[in-house]
Amino acid sequence: MRQPRETDPGFPGGPDSPDRPDSDGYGFPPPAATAPLRLVVADDNPVVRAGLTALLSGRADTTVVAEAADGREAYEAALLHRPDVVLLDVRMPGVDGISALPHLVRLAPVMMLTYSHETETVREALRRGAGGYLVHGEFTAEQLVRAVHDVREGRPHVTPGAAKALIPQIQASASAHGVGELTGILGGIPPQNLSQLQSDVGQSFRSRFQLSSREAEIMDLIASGMTNQQIAATCFISEKTVKNHINRIFAKLQSTTRSQAAAKWLGVA
């Protein structure tokens, strides 16, 4: 009498058997992979392009689908590939980044990634729709990747060199109009997202709160929009420690919410 074989219908673990394991060996379907963010890198410096491409394509969560040497090439690449984010330099031969911006933002979120941090350049880039402005030398690789994801989700990023160009305008508007008028001036960037970038500006004003250096650092991160988990990762401390710091911060600022504390910390409340 022929012995049953695994290939026979109904054989335990056979082709049509309900207990046959899937690829993970436990009968569960494999988890769906999250597609990496697709990026276009536009910079006239081939060394910068190559470095960014190597960095961002060597990860599971980001990949570079095209490079461009000027604004026209960036637009053509964005039109062809429909990326999730365009990383755009300011000064490029032919069509520069500022000129290309209004056309690119119709196709994808754009983050300026450049050495240029002149006041008018920063303001014009944000006015024309840039979702962020990062100056080379002012961010780590992980901060760059985080910024790319945030800009894709509509959460802007501005590094200190760019933020300095905005501070006089922020302060003037805060004094004249209050926090409600700031969003338009910043090109859509919420003022609390600039707190951590203001360097020494407002430090004498903030000293009246008598926060420790660690508390001030955490308050900057709160005002930038970070969650407790993100703050813990940034400061290399536990979430419980973050919560303890926040409790002390709120007591010193006489605040009960993150937004209320951020407004006081920015001097617009």
GUVEXPA-803065 format. One record per residue (C-alpha): residue in one letter; y, x, z. Coordinates in Angstrom, 2 decimals. Example, Ala and Ser with C-alpha at 12.3 -4.5 7.8 and 13.67 -1.06 7.14 Angstrom:
% GUVEXPA-803065
+--------+---------+---------+---------+
| residu |   north |    east |      up |
+--------+---------+---------+---------+
|      A |   -4.50 |   12.30 |    7.80 |
|      S |   -1.06 |   13.67 |    7.14 |
+--------+---------+---------+---------+
***
This chain:
% GUVEXPA-803065
+--------+---------+---------+---------+
| residu |   north |    east |      up |
+--------+---------+---------+---------+
|      M |    0.00 |    0.00 |    0.00 |
|      R |    3.42 |    1.40 |   -1.02 |
|      Q |    5.66 |    2.36 |    1.87 |
|      P |    9.22 |    0.86 |    1.88 |
|      R |   11.87 |    3.18 |    0.52 |
|      E |   15.55 |    3.51 |    1.37 |
|      T |   16.47 |    2.39 |   -2.14 |
|      D |   14.61 |   -0.89 |   -1.72 |
|      P |   16.76 |   -4.05 |   -1.21 |
|      G |   16.93 |   -5.02 |    2.45 |
|      F |   15.76 |   -1.63 |    3.70 |
|      P |   17.70 |   -0.78 |    6.93 |
|      G |   20.58 |    1.40 |    5.83 |
|      G |   19.77 |    0.71 |    2.18 |
|      P |   22.26 |   -0.22 |   -0.59 |
|      D |   22.68 |   -3.87 |    0.46 |
|      S |   21.96 |   -3.52 |    4.15 |
|      P |   24.74 |   -4.76 |    6.51 |
|      D |   24.06 |   -1.87 |    8.86 |
|      R |   24.52 |    0.81 |    6.21 |
|      P |   27.22 |    3.22 |    7.47 |
|      D |   30.36 |    3.72 |    5.43 |
|      S |   31.96 |    7.08 |    4.76 |
|      D |   32.90 |    7.62 |    8.40 |
|      G |   29.29 |    7.16 |    9.51 |
|      Y |   30.01 |    4.25 |   11.84 |
|      G |   30.22 |    1.29 |    9.51 |
|      F |   34.04 |    1.23 |    9.50 |
|      P |   36.11 |    1.70 |    6.33 |
|      P |   38.00 |    4.99 |    6.18 |
|      P |   41.64 |    4.77 |    7.36 |
|      A |   44.22 |    4.28 |    4.65 |
|      A |   46.15 |    7.45 |    3.98 |
|      T |   49.93 |    7.27 |    4.26 |
|      A |   51.54 |    8.40 |    1.03 |
|      P |   53.93 |   11.35 |    1.45 |
|      L |   57.62 |   10.87 |    0.75 |
|      R |   58.39 |   11.88 |   -2.82 |
|      L |   61.44 |   14.14 |   -3.13 |
|      V |   63.66 |   15.60 |   -5.83 |
|      V |   65.31 |   18.92 |   -4.97 |
|      A |   68.56 |   19.68 |   -6.81 |
|      D |   70.14 |   23.13 |   -6.34 |
|      D |   71.38 |   25.69 |   -8.85 |
|      N |   69.91 |   28.57 |   -6.79 |
|      P |   66.27 |   29.01 |   -7.88 |
|      V |   65.40 |   30.81 |   -4.65 |
|      V |   66.66 |   27.86 |   -2.56 |
|      R |   64.79 |   25.39 |   -4.78 |
|      A |   61.57 |   27.37 |   -4.54 |
|      G |   61.86 |   27.70 |   -0.77 |
|      L |   62.50 |   24.00 |   -0.24 |
|      T |   59.70 |   23.05 |   -2.60 |
|      A |   57.23 |   25.33 |   -0.82 |
|      L |   58.29 |   23.99 |    2.57 |
|      L |   58.31 |   20.31 |    1.71 |
|      S |   55.24 |   20.29 |   -0.56 |
|      G |   53.09 |   22.12 |    1.97 |
|      R |   53.01 |   19.10 |    4.28 |
|      A |   51.05 |   15.86 |    4.44 |
|      D |   54.16 |   13.68 |    4.83 |
|      T |   56.44 |   15.07 |    2.09 |
|      T |   56.07 |   16.40 |   -1.44 |
|      V |   58.51 |   17.57 |   -4.12 |
|      V |   57.94 |   15.74 |   -7.41 |
|      A |   60.71 |   17.48 |   -9.38 |
|      E |   63.36 |   20.20 |   -9.20 |
|      A |   66.80 |   20.20 |  -10.82 |
|      A |   69.47 |   22.84 |  -11.39 |
|      D |   72.46 |   20.49 |  -11.69 |
|      G |   73.52 |   16.89 |  -11.26 |
|      R |   72.49 |   15.80 |  -14.73 |
|      E |   68.97 |   17.17 |  -14.30 |
|      A |   68.81 |   15.52 |  -10.86 |
|      Y |   69.72 |   12.16 |  -12.36 |
|      E |   67.15 |   12.52 |  -15.15 |
|      A |   64.47 |   13.52 |  -12.62 |
|      A |   65.33 |   10.60 |  -10.34 |
|      L |   65.25 |    8.21 |  -13.29 |
|      L |   61.84 |    9.49 |  -14.34 |
|      H |   60.14 |    9.88 |  -10.95 |
|      R |   61.92 |    7.29 |   -8.79 |
|      P |   61.72 |    9.48 |   -5.66 |
|      D |   62.09 |    8.31 |   -2.06 |
|      V |   64.94 |   10.78 |   -1.38 |
|      V |   67.05 |   13.20 |   -3.43 |
|      L |   68.14 |   16.46 |   -1.78 |
|      L |   71.39 |   17.41 |   -3.50 |
|      D |   73.55 |   20.53 |   -3.50 |
|      V |   77.33 |   20.19 |   -3.86 |
|      R |   78.37 |   23.11 |   -6.10 |
|      M |   76.32 |   23.34 |   -9.29 |
|      P |   77.28 |   24.25 |  -12.86 |
|      G |   77.68 |   21.44 |  -15.35 |
|      V |   77.56 |   18.20 |  -13.37 |
|      D |   78.09 |   18.99 |   -9.69 |
|      G |   76.60 |   17.09 |   -6.77 |
|      I |   79.70 |   15.07 |   -5.89 |
|      S |   80.06 |   13.86 |   -9.49 |
|      A |   76.37 |   12.92 |   -9.69 |
|      L |   76.29 |   11.09 |   -6.34 |
|      P |   77.47 |    7.60 |   -7.43 |
|      H |   74.80 |    7.56 |  -10.14 |
|      L |   71.99 |    8.95 |   -7.97 |
|      V |   72.48 |    6.56 |   -5.05 |
|      R |   71.65 |    3.67 |   -7.39 |
|      L |   68.20 |    5.18 |   -7.81 |
|      A |   67.34 |    6.62 |   -4.37 |
|      P |   68.83 |    7.62 |   -1.00 |
|      V |   70.63 |   10.96 |   -1.30 |
|      M |   70.96 |   13.65 |    1.34 |
|      M |   73.40 |   16.47 |    0.70 |
|      L |   71.75 |   19.83 |    1.42 |
|      T |   74.30 |   22.57 |    0.86 |
|      Y |   76.35 |   25.50 |    2.13 |
|      S |   79.61 |   23.61 |    1.52 |
|      H |   81.25 |   22.06 |    4.58 |
|      E |   84.90 |   21.72 |    3.55 |
|      T |   86.56 |   18.67 |    5.05 |
|      E |   87.36 |   16.86 |    1.83 |
|      T |   83.95 |   17.61 |    0.32 |
|      V |   82.11 |   16.16 |    3.30 |
|      R |   84.28 |   13.05 |    3.42 |
|      E |   84.01 |   12.47 |   -0.32 |
|      A |   80.22 |   12.85 |   -0.27 |
|      L |   79.87 |   10.25 |    2.48 |
|      R |   82.40 |    7.97 |    0.81 |
|      R |   80.38 |    8.09 |   -2.40 |
|      G |   77.20 |    7.04 |   -0.66 |
|      A |   75.40 |   10.11 |    0.66 |
|      G |   73.00 |    9.11 |    3.43 |
|      G |   73.35 |   12.44 |    5.22 |
|      Y |   74.99 |   15.84 |    5.02 |
|      L |   73.07 |   18.95 |    6.12 |
|      V |   74.60 |   22.42 |    5.99 |
|      H |   72.18 |   25.32 |    5.46 |
|      G |   71.67 |   27.43 |    8.56 |
|      E |   72.27 |   24.52 |   10.95 |
|      F |   68.81 |   22.98 |   11.07 |
|      T |   65.17 |   23.93 |   11.51 |
|      A |   62.36 |   23.04 |    9.13 |
|      E |   61.21 |   20.24 |   11.42 |
|      Q |   64.75 |   18.87 |   11.71 |
|      L |   65.00 |   18.86 |    7.92 |
|      V |   61.78 |   16.89 |    7.58 |
|      R |   62.87 |   14.44 |   10.27 |
|      A |   66.23 |   14.00 |    8.51 |
|      V |   64.50 |   13.29 |    5.19 |
|      H |   62.40 |   10.54 |    6.77 |
|      D |   65.39 |    9.09 |    8.61 |
|      V |   67.62 |    9.03 |    5.53 |
|      R |   64.83 |    7.24 |    3.68 |
|      E |   64.91 |    4.58 |    6.42 |
|      G |   68.71 |    4.34 |    6.39 |
|      R |   69.31 |    6.47 |    9.50 |
|      P |   71.92 |    9.09 |    8.60 |
|      H |   72.00 |   12.74 |    9.62 |
|      V |   75.00 |   15.09 |    9.72 |
|      T |   74.85 |   18.70 |   10.97 |
|      P |   77.64 |   20.30 |   13.06 |
|      G |   79.43 |   22.07 |   10.21 |
|      A |   79.82 |   18.77 |    8.38 |
|      A |   80.60 |   16.75 |   11.51 |
|      K |   83.59 |   18.96 |   12.33 |
|      A |   85.22 |   17.74 |    9.14 |
|      L |   84.98 |   14.17 |   10.41 |
|      I |   85.99 |   14.57 |   14.04 |
|      P |   89.81 |   14.34 |   13.63 |
|      Q |   89.41 |   11.13 |   11.64 |
|      I |   86.93 |    9.74 |   14.17 |
|      Q |   89.24 |   10.45 |   17.10 |
|      A |   92.30 |    9.02 |   15.36 |
|      S |   90.45 |    5.84 |   14.45 |
|      A |   88.94 |    5.49 |   17.91 |
|      S |   92.39 |    5.65 |   19.45 |
|      A |   93.98 |    3.29 |   16.96 |
|      H |   91.23 |    0.75 |   16.34 |
|      G |   88.25 |    1.27 |   18.65 |
|      V |   84.61 |    1.69 |   17.79 |
|      G |   84.44 |   -1.33 |   15.50 |
|      E |   86.56 |    0.35 |   12.84 |
|      L |   84.66 |    3.64 |   12.71 |
|      T |   81.77 |    2.67 |   10.47 |
|      G |   83.88 |    2.30 |    7.33 |
|      I |   85.64 |    5.61 |    7.93 |
|      L |   82.32 |    7.42 |    8.31 |
|      G |   80.90 |    6.03 |    5.10 |
|      G |   78.43 |    3.83 |    6.96 |
|      I |   77.34 |    6.40 |    9.57 |
|      P |   77.37 |    4.92 |   13.09 |
|      P |   79.66 |    6.97 |   15.35 |
|      Q |   76.97 |    7.43 |   17.99 |
|      N |   74.92 |    9.45 |   15.45 |
|      L |   77.66 |   12.10 |   15.50 |
|      S |   77.77 |   12.71 |   19.24 |
|      Q |   75.36 |   15.64 |   19.27 |
|      L |   77.31 |   17.31 |   16.47 |
|      Q |   80.75 |   17.43 |   18.00 |
|      S |   80.30 |   20.90 |   19.55 |
|      D |   83.16 |   21.65 |   21.92 |
|      V |   85.23 |   18.61 |   20.98 |
|      G |   85.71 |   16.30 |   23.91 |
|      Q |   83.99 |   18.57 |   26.42 |
|      S |   86.95 |   18.46 |   28.83 |
|      F |   86.94 |   14.65 |   28.59 |
|      R |   83.22 |   14.56 |   29.28 |
|      S |   83.45 |   16.87 |   32.27 |
|      R |   84.72 |   13.97 |   34.38 |
|      F |   81.22 |   12.47 |   34.27 |
|      Q |   79.86 |   15.57 |   36.04 |
|      L |   76.62 |   15.67 |   34.08 |
|      S |   74.47 |   18.76 |   34.35 |
|      S |   73.92 |   20.79 |   31.18 |
|      R |   70.48 |   19.22 |   30.73 |
|      E |   71.84 |   15.72 |   31.33 |
|      A |   74.63 |   16.34 |   28.80 |
|      E |   72.06 |   17.53 |   26.27 |
|      I |   69.96 |   14.41 |   26.80 |
|      M |   73.03 |   12.16 |   26.65 |
|      D |   73.91 |   13.71 |   23.29 |
|      L |   70.42 |   12.90 |   22.04 |
|      I |   70.64 |    9.34 |   23.37 |
|      A |   73.95 |    8.87 |   21.58 |
|      S |   72.44 |   10.25 |   18.37 |
|      G |   69.95 |    7.38 |   18.40 |
|      M |   66.82 |    9.18 |   19.58 |
|      T |   64.08 |    7.39 |   21.49 |
|      N |   62.72 |    8.71 |   24.78 |
|      Q |   59.67 |   10.02 |   22.95 |
|      Q |   61.83 |   11.94 |   20.46 |
|      I |   64.00 |   13.33 |   23.26 |
|      A |   60.91 |   14.50 |   25.13 |
|      A |   59.63 |   16.30 |   22.03 |
|      T |   63.02 |   17.87 |   21.31 |
|      C |   63.55 |   19.11 |   24.88 |
|      F |   59.88 |   20.02 |   25.52 |
|      I |   59.66 |   17.78 |   28.58 |
|      S |   57.64 |   14.68 |   29.47 |
|      E |   58.84 |   11.14 |   28.79 |
|      K |   58.76 |   10.53 |   32.55 |
|      T |   61.21 |   13.39 |   33.04 |
|      V |   63.40 |   11.95 |   30.29 |
|      K |   63.46 |    8.59 |   32.08 |
|      N |   64.42 |   10.26 |   35.37 |
|      H |   67.30 |   12.06 |   33.64 |
|      I |   68.44 |    8.82 |   31.99 |
|      N |   68.51 |    7.00 |   35.32 |
|      R |   70.80 |    9.68 |   36.76 |
|      I |   72.94 |    9.73 |   33.60 |
|      F |   73.44 |    5.96 |   33.63 |
|      A |   74.43 |    6.10 |   37.31 |
|      K |   77.05 |    8.78 |   36.62 |
|      L |   78.41 |    6.96 |   33.56 |
|      Q |   78.26 |    3.63 |   35.40 |
|      S |   76.34 |    2.16 |   32.46 |
|      T |   73.33 |   -0.09 |   32.20 |
|      T |   72.48 |    0.26 |   28.49 |
|      R |   72.14 |    3.11 |   26.00 |
|      S |   74.90 |    1.74 |   23.76 |
|      Q |   77.30 |    1.37 |   26.68 |
|      A |   76.58 |    4.93 |   27.83 |
|      A |   76.99 |    6.26 |   24.28 |
|      A |   80.36 |    4.53 |   23.85 |
|      K |   81.64 |    6.07 |   27.09 |
|      W |   80.25 |    9.48 |   26.17 |
|      L |   82.08 |    9.30 |   22.82 |
|      G |   85.30 |    8.22 |   24.48 |
|      V |   85.55 |    4.97 |   22.57 |
|      A |   84.81 |    2.58 |   25.44 |
+--------+---------+---------+---------+
***
